[in-house]
Amino acid sequence: MTRLWNDPADFADEMIDGFVAANGRYVRRVTGGVVRSTVSPAGQVAVVVGGGSGHYPAFGGLVGPGLAHGAAMGNLFASPSTQQVYAVAKASDNGGGVFFSYGNYAGDVLNFDAAQERLRAEGIACETVTVTDDIFSASTVEKHKRRGIAGDLTVFRVAAAAAEAGADLAEVTRLARLANERTRSFGVAFTGCTLPGAAQPLFSVPEGRMAVGLGIHGEPGIDETDIPTADGLAELLVDKLLQELPDGVDNPEGARVVPILNGLGSLKYEEMFVVYRRIAQLLEAAGIELVDPHVGEYCTSFDMAGTSLTLFWLTDELAALWETPVDTPAYRRGAVAPQERAMDAAPGTPAEADAVPAADDDSRRLAVRVAAAVETIAATVDAHVDELGRIDAIAGDGDHGIGMQRGSHAARDAARTARDAGAGAQTVLARAADAWSDRAGGTSGALWGVILQALAARLGDTGSPDATAIAAGVSAASAGVMAYGKAEPGDKTLVDALVPFASTLSAQVDAGASLIDAWIVAADAATRAADATADLLPRMGRARSHGQNSVGTPDPGAISLALIVTAVGEQLAAEKETVR
């Protein structure tokens, strides 16, 4: 269990501050994460990695000479926001382009891709390779859907070694893709992990049993067995991984492999050494040459008791890159020459975007009501945060409640600030949207940013929109979420509640209903649709590979949206005014 924290919502930020304070030789703090505190050669490809916090030494602990140039660090088990990824990439760029690599999770893909497109629009070349090493998370036919676990290390190291050797962005990408294709991992757990402030672990395993095929965000195992002996576990791990050889490896005999036995947070090194002893025997008996064995913690899951085995199947060029010296806070190989320290970045000047655009009296009056609606959203999330986390833990990672709380609180504060500065309705809601997506990170943060921005665009900073404009804004939000997140109705996501809410609201308004009456009917449709997601198998997101576990439980994203639109509808009715 987790014992030490202040405010759980501040845990990730305070952890990063302490990490930087302890490792100034390697890293310096920037918006969104950390970058090297040493000088990198001009023109060198910048390797930027990242993901949610809670996986140390991934991702900040892998920043330094010979490895990553920067790490975007999100909240616990939540992807960094688009703004965070963008800021870290800008601070890491050496003029040779930016190479992104991270585990293949929906929120990370959404936010890293959005940051990549923003950088490309500014003329900065970018490429991405997502890590997909976990063999239990999808079949060989759908390898592209697999998630990244401890195999992150092999891909990051190869990409960074290629950059260190002077390879251009295209070559770094090719080699990283090759490393990913030749990396396979498989993990087990004996207990779940407990997030700061949580009363219970994200999942539990019965005494004497072991979860098989777990995820690194507290996702429960896909299967469950009795706990074997140390030798029995080694045999299970090796057997599963040797059943799936990478393309180009027809027979393991004579192949060179880097074995990585990774601890997930609470498993003792001594226990792992006992397991690794048998792993080495089995691999050598198969005729495999073992290169640079790793036993330790490389990608953890907070305080989870468990382990994973990664096999990295070398080629000649990958083997040569693997010898590149590395010097980072948590991972060192070989000897790196002394590095010149970088100058700290100069303090920034207030952004022009902080200036409040002009607004008329009608829009400022509406802005007060918009800010009140955002306050209602935050209060609604606070009232249901524990239940949202409980629902999410059944087949996900359990952070939906706290992520929604972080995002809605940031949105509330931003809306109040803009309102008090005399902003119009559009600016108030747009700033709330930016704050939500930035603070929450993850999939829900990105999608709520899309929802609020789409609605803000219909409000304007002059005049007062009618019910038709509001309904059009909600429809635009629905379309934007589906385009951005790629989910459709039936995938067991927020979309299952958002689409009926938007379509019902438009139909009611078109039929002549007032905004309040239309909103209340639409909120009821959203609530019924959200409840109905209990019968669905998830086809998107982290719960996809644990689909059967979630049957009987509604989707937390759909439930939170239904709760929010219901509460906002009640607020509108209580105001005894309509926006026509």
MIFI-263852 format. One record per residue: residue in three letters; z negated, y, x negated of N, C-alpha, C, O in turn. Coordinates in steps of 0.05 Angstrom, whole numbers, plus 5000, padded with zeros to 4 digits. Layout:
<sites>
alaZYXZYXZYXZYX ...
</sites>
This chain:
<sites>
met500049764983500050005000500050254982499350244959 thr500850484994500850734980498250874984497250895007 arg496950964962494251074964494151374959492351504970 leu495951484944495651764935497951934945500251884939 trp497252144960499252334969497652584979495252564984 asn499152804983497953034996499053045025498052905042 asp501053205030502553195055504853005051506553055034 pro505152785067507352595063510052735063511852635049 ala510352945079512953085080513653215053516053265048 asp511653275037512053405011512153214988512553294965 phe511752954994511452764972513752764953513352774929 ala516252744963518552724945518752974927519252944903 asp518453214939518653454922516453464901516953544878 glu514053394909511853404889512253184868511553234844 met513352954875513852744856515952844836515652794812 ile518052974845520153064827519053284808519653274784 asp517353464819516153664802514453534779514653624756 gly512953334786511353204766512953044746512353044722 phe515052924756516952774739518152964718518352894694 val519053194727520253384708518153494689518653524665 ala515753544698513653644681513053444659512353524636 ala513253194665512652984645515052914627514652774607 asn517453004634519752914620521753144613524153114615 gly520553374606522253604599524053554576526053694573 arg523453364559525253294536527953194547530053224533 tyr528053084571530452954581531753114604534153134605 val530053224622531153324647529953604653527853674643 arg531453754669530454004680531054004710532953874720 arg529354144724529554154754531754344762532054564751 val533454254781535354434794535154374824533854184832 thr536354554840536354504868537554224874539754164866 gly536054064888537053804896536453574878537053344886 gly535253624855534653404837534253484809532853684804 val535353334790534953394762537653364747539453224756 val537853504724540153474706539053454678536753504673 arg540753384659539953364632538853634622539953844629 ser536853614605535853864592537153894565536454084550 thr539053724558540453734533543353824538544353804560 val544653914517547454004519549353774519549153594502 ser551253774537553453574538555953704527556353944531 pro557753554515560253664504561953794526562153684548 ala563154014519564954144538567353954543568353834525 gly568053944569570253774576569553484582571253334592 gln567053404578566153134583565853094613564753264627 val566752864623566352794652563352784657561852664642 ala562452914678559652914686559152684706560452664727 val557352504698556652274715554252354732552052404721 val554552374758552452454776551752214795553552114809 val549252134794548351904810546352014831545852254831 gly545351834847543251934865542851754889544151554893 gly540951844906540251704930537451794938536552004929 gly536251644956533551714964531551674943531951514924 ser529251804944527051754926525651504935526051394957 gly523851404917522451154923523550914909522650694913 his525550964890526750744876526450764846527950634831 tyr524550924836524350974808524250714792522950524799 pro525850714769527050934755529651044766530551264758 ala530950904785533151024799531951244817530151194832 phe533051494815535451564801534851764778536351774758 gly532851924781532252124761531552014734532052134714 gly530251774734529451654709531751554692531351474669 leu534251574703536551484688538351714679540651674673 val537151954678538652194669537952244640535652274633 gly540052264623539552314595541952234579543852114590 pro542052294553544252224536545051924538543351754536 gly547651874542548651604544548551494572549651284577 leu547251644590547251544618547951784636549851934630 ala546551824658547452024677547052314667545152364652 his548752494677548452774671546652914692545453114687 gly546552794716544952904737544352704758545852504761 ala542152744773541452574795540652744819538852914818 ala542052694842541352824867539152644879539552414883 met536852764885534552614894533652694922532652914926 gly534152514941533452574968530552514974528952454956 asn529752544999527052475007526752175006528652025001 leu524352075011523851785009525651625027525651655051 phe527251455014529151275028531251425044532451305062 ala531651675039533651835054535651955034534752055013 ser538151935039540152045020539652335016538752475034 pro540452434992540352724988542352855007544352735016 ser541853105014543653255032546153335017546353314992 thr548153415032550653515020550053745002551153764980 gln548253935010547654164993546354074967546854194946 gln544553874968543253774944545253654925545253714901 val547053484935549053354918550853564905551453554881 tyr551653754921553453964911552054124889553254174868 ala549554194893548154354873547754204847548154324826 val547053954848546653794824549353754810549453774785 ala551453714824554153674812555053934798556053924776 lys554554164811555354424799553754464773554854564753 ala551254394773549554434749550254234727549654294704 ser551454014734552153804715554953834703555553734681 asp556653974717559553994710559954114682558854324675 asn561453964666562154054638565054144635565954204613 gly566454154658569254234657571153994656573554034656 gly570153754656571853514656571953364682573053144683 gly570853484703570753354728568053214733566453174714 val567553134757565053004765565652724776567252694793 phe564152534765564352254775561752194789559552214778 phe562052114815559652044831559451734833561451594836 ser556951644832556451364838553651334850551751464842 tyr553451164870551051124885551350874902553550764904 gly549150774913549150544930550650594956550650814967 asn551950384966553750414989552050415015551850205029 tyr550950645022549450675047550650905062551651105051 ala550450885089551851075106551251365100552951535098 gly548651435098547851705094548751815067549652045065 asp548651645046549551725020552551775020553451975009 val554051595033556951635034557651895049559352045039 leu556351945071556852195086556352445069558052615068 asn554052455056553352695042554752725015555552945008 phe555052515000556452534975559452594980560552764965 asp560652475000563452535006563852825014565752955006 ala561952925030562253205039561953395015563453595013 ala560053334997559753494973562253474955563153674943 gln563353244953565753204937568053364947569553494932 glu568453364974570653524985570153824980572053974976 arg567753914981567154194976567754264947568854474942 leu567054094929567654134901570654134896571754304881 arg572053954908574953934904576254194915578154294903 ala575254304937576354544948575954784928577454974929 glu573954764911573554964890575054914865574755064845 gly576654694864578254634841576954454821577954424799 ile574654334828573254154810574053864817573653774839 ala575353724798576253454803573853274806571853284791 cys573953094826571752904831572852634839575052614851 glu571452424831572052154840569352014845567252094836 thr569551794860567151644869567551344867569751244873 val565551204858565350914861562650844873560650894860 thr562650734897560150644909559450364899561250204895 val556950314896556050054885555649864908554249924928 thr556749624906556749424927556049154916557548964920 asp553749124903553148874889551648674905551548434896 asp550448744928548648564942550248354958551448424978 ile550248104948551947904960551047824988552647715003 phe548547864995547447785021548047975043547747905066 ser549048215037549248425057551948425071552348565091 ala553948275061556548245075557948015061557347935039 ser559947905075561447685065563447775044563848015040 thr564647585030566747655010569147795023570447955010 val569647735048571847855062571248155067573148315068 glu568748225069567948505074566248615051564248745056 lys567148555027565548645003565148955003563149044994 his567049095014566949385015564549485032563749715029 lys563449315049561149385066558549325053556449395064 arg558549185030556049115017554549355008555649565002 arg551849325006550149544997549649514967550049304955 gly548849744955548149734927545149704922543549844935 ile544449514904541649494897541349524867542249724856 ala540149334853539649374824542249384807542149464784 gly544449294819546949304804547949594799549849634785 asp546549784812547150064805547150114775548850254764 leu545249984761544950034732547449964717548250114699 thr548749754723551149674707553449874711554849944692 val553849954736555950144742555450414730557250534717 phe552950504732552250764721552650764690553750944679 arg551650544678551850534648554750524638555350664619 val556350374652559150354643560550614647562050704629 ala560250744670561451004674560551214654562151354643 ala557951224649556951414630557851354602558351544586 ala557951104594558951034567561851114563562551204542 ala563451074584566251164583566451464579568051564564 ala564851614595564751904592563851984564565052164552 glu561851844553560851904527562951864506563052004485 ala564751664511566851604492569251794494571151774479 gly569151974513571352174516573452094537575452234538 ala572951884553574951814573575152034594573252174600 asp577552054605577952254626576952134653576151904654 leu577152304674575952224699577251974711575851804722 ala579851954709581151714719580351464705579951254718 glu579951474679579151244664576151174669575550934671 val574551374671571751324678571551174705570050984708 thr573151264724573151144751574250864749573050684762 arg576350814735577350534732575350344721574950124731 leu573950434700572050254687569550214705568449994705 ala568750414719566450384737567150194760565550034768 arg569550214769570450034791570549744780569749564795 leu571449714756571449444744568649334741568149104747 ala566749504732563949424729562849334756561449134758 asn563449494777562449424804563549154813562148994825 glu566149114808567348864817566248614802566448394812 arg565048664779563948434763560948424763559648314745 thr559748554783556848554786556048424813557148494834 arg554148244811553148104835550048104834548948054813 ser548748154857545848154859544848014884546347984904 phe542347934883541147794906538147824903537047784881 gly536647894925533847944922532147814943533047734964 val529547794937527547684955525047854955524648014936 ala523347834975520847984976518647824989519047645006 phe516147874980513847744990512147925008510547825024 thr512448185005511248385022513148615026514848655009 gly512748765047514349015051513049245036511049205022 cys514249475038513149715025512049905046512849895069 thr510250075037508850265055509450545046508650615023 leu510650715063511250985055508651155056506851085071 pro508451365040506151535040505451635069507151735083 gly502951595076501951685102502351475124501251505146 ala503951265119504351065140502050875141500850805120 ala501350785165499150595168499850315162498150145155 gln502450245165503349975162505849965145507350165143 pro506349735132508849705116511249705135510949655159 leu513549755123516049765139516749495151517949485172 phe516049285137516249025149514048845137513048915115 ser513448625149511448445139512648165137514548095151 val511548005119512447735115509947555119507847605107 pro510147355136507847185140506747065114508347015095 glu504247015113502946895090504346635082504846465099 gly504946625056506346375046509246375051510546175044 arg510446595061513346605067514646815049513246995039 met517246805047518746995030521247085045522746925057 ala521647355045524047465057526347445038526047505014 val528647355048530947315031533147505039533847535063 gly534347645019536547825025535648095036537048215052 leu533348185026532248445036533848675025535548645007 gly533348915035534549165024532449325009530049265011 ile533349514994531549674978530449914992529050084980 his530949945018529750155034527850055055527350175075 gly526649825048524749705067525949545089524649465107 glu528649505087529949335107528849045104528648945082 pro528148915126527148645124529348455115531648515114 gly528448215107530348015097532147915119531547935142 ile534447815111536347695129535547415137536247305158 asp533947295119532947025123530047005114529047205102 glu528746785119525946755111525446465104526346285118 thr524046415082523446145073520546135063519246335060 asp519545885058517045865044517245965016519445955004 ile515046065005515046164977515345924959513645744960 pro517345914942517645694923515945734899514545934896 thr516045544880514945584854516645784839518845864848 ala515645884816517246064799519845934792521946064793 asp519845684784522345544778524145514802526545534800 gly522845464825524445444850525845704857528145704866 leu524445924853525746184858528046234839530146324847 ala527646174813529746204794532246034802534446134800 glu531745794811533945624819535445734844537845724845 leu533945844863535145974886536846204878539146224887 leu535846384861537346624853539846554838541946654844 val539646374819541946304803543946154819546346204817 asp543045964836544945814852546545994870549045964872 lys545246184884546746364902548746534887551046564896 leu547946634864549846804849552146654836554346764834 leu551646404828553846254816555746144837557946044830 gln555046164862556846084883559046284888561146224900 glu558646534877560646744881561346864854560047054845 leu563446764842564246874816566247104820567847094839 pro566147304804568047534806570947434801571347234788 asp572847584811575647534805576047534774574947704760 gly577547334765577947324736576047134722576447074698 val573947044736572046854725572446594740571146554761 asp574146414730574646164744572445954740572045784757 asn571145974717569145784710566945934694567646074675 pro564445904701562446044686562145964656561146114640 glu563045724650562745634623564245804603566645854606 gly562845904583564146084563564046374570564646544553 ala563246444595563146724603560646864591558646734584 arg560947124587558647284577557547444601558947574616 val554847434603553547554626551047704617549547614600 val550747954628548248094625546548024650547248104672 pro544247884646542447824668540348044671539148124651 ile539948134696537948344701536048244722536748224746 leu533548174714531548094734529848344739528448444722 asn530148444764529048704771526648674789526648524809 gly524448814782522048814799522249044819523249264813 leu521448984843521849174865519449364869519449524888 gly517449344852515249544854512449434849510849574836 ser511849194859509149094856509048824843506848714839 leu511248704836511148444822510548484793511748654780 lys508648324783507848354755509948264736511448074741 tyr510148404713512048324692511548034684513447884679 glu509047964681508447684673509647484691510747274682 glu509547534718510847354737513847344733515047124734 met515047574728517947584724518747434699520847304698 phe517147444678517747304654517747004659519446854648 val515846904675515846624681518446544696519646334691 val519246714715521746654730524146674712525946504713 tyr524146884694526546914677526846684658529046604651 arg524546564649524746334631526546124643528246004629 arg526246064669527845854681530745954687532645804685 ile530946214694533646324698535346294673537646214674 ala534146354650535646334624536446044620538645994611 gln534645854625535345574621537645494639539445354630 leu537645574664539745494682542445624675544545484676 leu542445874667544946004660546045884634548445844632 glu544345834615545345704590546345424595548245334582 ala545045274613545945014620548745014633550244824631 ala549445244646552045274658554145364638556445404645 gly553345384612555145464591555645764589557545854577 ile553845924600554146214600552646324576550446244569 glu554046514563552746664540551246904551552447074564 leu548646914546546947124556546947364536546347324513 val547647604546547847844530545748044540545648114563 asp544048144522542148354527540648314553540848484571 pro539148104556537648054581535748284587534448394569 his535448354613533648564622531648434641532348294660 val529048474636526948404655525148644658523848724638 gly524948754682523348994686523949124712525249004729 glu523149374715523649524739525949724734525749904717 tyr528149684748530549854745531349994771532450214771 cys530749864794531249994820529149874839529549644848 thr527050024845524849924860525050004890526950144898 ser523149904905523049974933520150054939518749924954 phe519350274927516650384928514650174919514650104895 asp512950064937510949874927511549584937509749424939 met514049524942514749264952514249044930514749094907 ala513148824939512848594921515348414924515648274944 gly517048414904519448254906521048284880520248434862 thr523348144879524948154855527848104863528447984884 ser529648184846532548124850533748044824532748134802 leu535747884825537247804801540047924802541447884823 thr540848054781543648154779544948014756543747984734 leu547447924760549147824738551548004735553048044754 phe551748114711554048294704555848134685555148084662 trp558248064695560147894681561848074663563548234673 leu561548054637562848234618565748154613566547924613 thr567348364607569948334594569648454566567548564560 asp571648444550571448554523570948854524569248954509 glu572349004542571949294542569249364555568049564547 leu568349214575565749264586563549204566561549344564 ala563848994550561848924530561649144509559449204500 ala563849254501563849474481562349714492560849844478 leu562949784518561550014530558649964533557050154531 trp557849724538555049654542553349704517550949744519 glu554649724494553149774469552550064464551250134445 thr553550244482553150534478550150594480548750514498 pro549050744460546150814460545450984484547051144494 val543150944494542151084518539251184513537651034501 asp538651434521535951534518535251704543536051934545 thr533751584561532951714586529951684589528751524575 pro528751814609525851784613524951494617522851424607 ala526551334630525651064638527250844626526550604630 tyr529350904611531150694602532350774575533650984573 arg531950604555532950674528534250424516533250204519 arg536450464503537850254489539150374464540450584465 gly538650254440539850354416538550614407536450694417 ala539950744389538950994377540851224384543151214376 val539851424397541451664404540851884384538451934379 ala542852014374542452234355540952464368541152494393 pro539452624353537952854365539853034381542153084373 gln538853124403540453284422539553574422537253634421 glu541553754425540954034427539954094456541153994475 arg537754244458536754314484538454524497539454714484 ala538854494523540454684539538654924546536154894549 met539755154548538355384558537755354588539555264603 asp535455424596534855414625536655614640537255824630 ala537455524663539155704679537655954687535255954692 ala539156174687537956434695537256434724538756304740 pro535156564732534456574761536856694777538056884768 gly537256574800539456664816538756924831536456994834 thr540757064839540357304855540557234884541857034891 pro539257374902539357304930542257274939543957444934 ala542757064954545457004963546257204984544657295001 glu548857284984549857465004549557345032549357485052 ala549557065033549456935058546756985072546556945096 asp544757075057542157135069542157385086540457425103 ala544157555082544457795099545157705128546757525132 val543857835147544257765175546657905186546858155185 pro548657755197550957885208550258055233548158015245 ala551858255239551258425261551358265287552858075290 ala549658355306549558225332548858435353547658635347 asp549758385378549158575399546558485414545358275408 asp545658655433543158605446543158345462541258195462 asp545458285475545658035491545157795473543757615480 ser546457795451546257565433543457545421542457325417 arg542257765415539557755403537557655424535657505417 arg538057725450536257615471536657315473534657165476 leu539157225471539656935472538556805447537656575448 ala538556945425537456825400534556755403533556555391 val533056915418530256855422529956595437528256425430 arg531656545457531556295472532556055454531455835457 val534456105438535455895419533155815400532755575396 ala531856015389529655945371527455795385526155615374 ala526955865411524955725426525755435431524155255431 ala528455395435529455125439529054955414528354715415 val529555075391529154935365526154865361525554655351 glu524355055370521554995368520854755387519154595380 thr522154745409521654525428522654255415521354055418 ile524854275402525854035388523753935368523153695367 ala522754115351520754035331518253915344517153725334 ala517354045365514953945379515453665391513653495390 thr517853625401518553365413518553145391517552925395 val519753215368519753015346516852955337516252725333 asp515253165335512453125327511052925346509452755337 ala511552955371510152795391511052505390509552325399 his513352445379514452175379515052065351516351865348 val514052205331514752125303513951845296515551695284 asp511651755304510751485297512351275311513051075299 glu512951325337514551125351517351105341518550885339 leu518551335333521251325322521251175295523151025290 gly519151215279518951055255518650765260519750595246 arg517050695280516650415287519250275295519850055287 ile520750415312523250305322525150265298526550055296 asp525250465281527150455258526450235238528150125225 ala523850165236522949965217523749675225523749495208 ile524449635250525049365259527549245246527549015238 ala529549405243531949305228533049515210535249485198 gly531649735206532649945188530649995166529549805155 asp530250245159528450305136525950465144524350545127 gly525550505170523050625180522550915175520451015181 asp524651055165524151335158525351535179525251775175 his526351435201527651615220525751825231526452055234 gly523351745237521451935248520752155229520952395236 ile520052075204519252285185521752445176521452685170 gly524152325175526552485169527152685191527752915184 met526952605216527352795238525253015237525753245243 gln522752945230520653145229521253345207520953585212 arg521953255183522653445162524953625170524853865165 gly527053505182529353665189528753865211529554105209 ser527353775232526853955255524854175247525054405257 his522954115230521154325221522554535204522154775207 ala524354445187525954635171527654805189527955045185 ala528954675209530554825228528955035244529855255247 arg526654955252524855135267524155385250524255605260 asp523455335225522655555208525055745202524755985202 ala527355625198529755785192530555945217531356175215 ala530355825240531055965265529156195270529956415278 arg526556155265524656375268525256605249525156845257 thr525856545224526456745204528856905212528857155211 ala531056765221533456915229532957075254533957305256 arg531556965273530957115297529357375291530057585301 asp527357345274525657575267527257785252526458025251 ala529457705238531057885223533158025241534758185231 gly533157955267535058085285537657945288539658075296 ala537857695280540357545281541157485310539457475328 gly543757445314544757355340544457055343543456915325 ala545156955366544756675373546256485354545056285346 gln548756555348550256375330548856345303548556125292 thr548156575291546856565265544256425265543656265247 val542656465286540056325287540556025288539155875273 leu542355925304542755635306544155525282543555305273 ala546055675271547455585247545555555223545755365207 arg543655745220541755725198539755495203538855365184 ala539155445228537455215234538954955227537754775216 ala541554945233543154715226543254665196542854435187 asp543654875181543754845151541054745141540954565123 ala538954865151536254785141535654495149534554345132 trp536454415173535954135181537353945163536053755152 ser539953975159541453785143540553785114540453575101 asp539754015104538854035076536153905072535753755052 arg534253955090531553845086531353555094529853405080 ala532653475115532453195124534053005106533052785100 gly536453085098538152905084538852665102538452675126 gly539752455090540352205105542552245125543752465128 thr543052035140545052045161544352225184545952395192 ser541852205193541052365216541052665209541852835226 gly540252735184540353015176543153125177543653345187 ala545052975166547853055166548953085194550253285200 leu548352895211549452905238548153115256549553245272 trp545553165253544353385268545453655258545553845273 gly546053675232547353915222550053965236550654185243 val551553745239554153765253553753845282555254025292 ile551853725296551353785324550654085328551854215344 leu548754185313547854455316549954655308550254875320 gln551454595287553554775278555754805299556755015304 ala556554575311558654585332557754745356559354895367 leu555254715364554254875386553955165379554455345395 ala553055225354552755495346555455645347555455885355 ala557555515340560255645340561055745367562555935369 arg559955625388560655705416558855925426559356055446 leu556555975412554656175421555556455414555356645430 gly556656495390557356755380555056935375552756875382 asp555557155361553457355355553857605372552457805368 thr555657585391555957795411556257675438557357455441 gly555257815458555457715486553657475491551957405475 ser554157355514552557125523554456915535555756975555 pro554656685523556656485533555856375560553556365568 asp557956285575557456165601557055865598557155755576 ala556555725621555955445620558355285609557955085596 thr560755375615563155235605563255245575563955045562 ala562555465563562555485534560455305521560955185501 ile558155295534555955115524556854825525556554675506 ala558054755547558954475551561154415530561254195519 ala562854605525564954565505563754535478564754375461 gly561654675472560354645446559154375443559254255421 val557954265464556753995463558953795459558653595444 ser561253835473563453645469564553655441565253455429 ala564653895429565553925402563553785383564353665362 ala561053805389559053665373559453365374559253235353 ser559953255398560452975401562852885385562752685371 ala565053035387567452965372566952985342567952825326 gly565453195334564953235306563253015293563852925271 val561252915308559552705298561252445295560952305275 met562952385314564552145312566552165289567051965275 ala567652395285569552435263568152415236569252305217 tyr565852535235564352545209563052285202563152195179 gly561652165222560151915216561751665221560851445213 lys564151685233565951455238564751255258565951035261 ala562651315272561551135292562851185319563751405325 glu562850985336563950995362561950885382560050745374 pro562250945408560450825428560450525425562650395422 gly558150405426557850115423557050035396556449795391 asp556950215376556150155349553150155345552150085324 lys551650225366548750255365547850465346546550415326 thr548750715353547950945337547351175356547451145381 leu546751405345546351655361548751705380548351815401 val551151625372553551675388553351555416554351665435 asp551851335418551651205444550251375465550651335489 ala548551555456547251745474548652005476548752135497 leu549852095453551152355452553652365469554152565482 val555252155468557852165483557352185513558552355526 pro555552015525555152055554553752315561554252435582 phe552152425543550952685548553152895549553153055568 ala554952895530557053095529558953075552559653275565 ser559752825558561752795580560552855607561852975624 thr558052785611556752845637556253145640556653255661 leu555453275618555053565620557553705627557553885644 ser559753635615562353765620563253705649564153885663 ala562853455658563653385685562053545706563153635726 gln559453565701557753715720558454015721558554135742 val558854125697559554415696562254465709562654655724 asp564254285704566854315716566654285747568354405761 ala564654145757564354105786562854345798562454345822 gly562054535781560754775792557754785789556454975798 ala556554595776553654595773552754805753554354885735 ser550354915756549255105737548754955711548554705710 leu548355105689547854975663545254805664545154585654 ile543154915677540654775678540954515693540154305684 asp542154525717542454285733544254085719543653845718 ala546454175707548254005692546853875668547253635663 trp545254035654543953935630541953715638541753505624 ile540453745660538453545668539753285675538753075668 val542053295690543453055697544552915672544452675669 ala545653085654546752975629544552845611545052635599 ala542152975611539952855595539152585606538352405591 asp539152565633538552305645540552095637539851865632 ala543152165636545251975628544751895598545151665591 ala544052085582543452025554541151835551541151655534 thr539051885567536651715565537351425573536451235560 arg538851395595539551125604541350985583541150745578 ala543151145571544951025551543350945526543850745513 ala541451115518539751055494538150805499537950635481 asp536950775523535450535529537250285528536350075519 ala539750315537541550085538542449995510543449765507 thr541950155489542650065462540949835453541549705433 ala538749775467537049545460538649285461538049095447 asp540749275478542249025481544549005461545848795460 leu544949215445547249215427546549105399544249115390 leu548548995386548448925358549449165342551649265348 pro548049255321549049485306551549415290551649195278 arg553449595290555949555274556249765252558149765238 met554249945251554350155230551550185218549650105230 gly551450315194548950385182547450145170548549925168 arg544950205161543450005146542649765163542249545152 ala542449795189541649585207543849375211543349165222 arg546349445202548649265208548148985198548648795213 ser547148955173546848685162544348545173544048305168 his542648685188540348565200540548575230538548595244 gly543048565240543548625268541948475288540948595307 gln541548215285540148055305537248145308536148125329 asn536048245285533248335287532948565306530748605317 ser535048725310534748965326535348925356534849105372 val536348685363536948635391534248635406532348495398 gly534148785428531748815443530249075437528349155451 thr531149215416530049475409532249685409534349635397 pro531849915422533950115423534350255396532650235378 asp536550385393537150525368535450775366535350935385 pro534050815343532351055341533851315342532751515353 gly536251325332537851575333538551655361538451885369 ala539351445377539951505405537451585421537651765437 ile535251455415532751515429531851805422531051955440 ser531951875397531052145390532852355402531852565411 leu535452305403537252505416536552535446536452755457 ala536052305459535452315488532852465493532552615512 leu530852415476528352555478528652855475527553015490 ile530352935456530753215450532253355473531353575482 val534453245482535953375503534353385529534653575545 thr532653185534530953195558528853425555528453565575 ala527653455532525653665528526953935530525754125541 val529353975519530654235520531354295550531154525558 gly532254095564532854135593530354225608530554405625 glu528054105602525554185615524854475608523854625624 gln525454555583524854835575526655025590525855235599 leu529254955592531155125606530255165635530355385646 ala529354945648528454965676525955135678525655285697 ala524155115658521655275659522155565655520655725665 glu524355635642524955915637525856055663525856305664 lys526655895682527656005708529856205705530156395720 glu531556155685534056305681536256115676535855895667 thr538656205681540956035674542856205657543056445659 val544256065639546256185622548956115635549755885635 arg550256315646552656265661555156355646557356325655 
</sites>
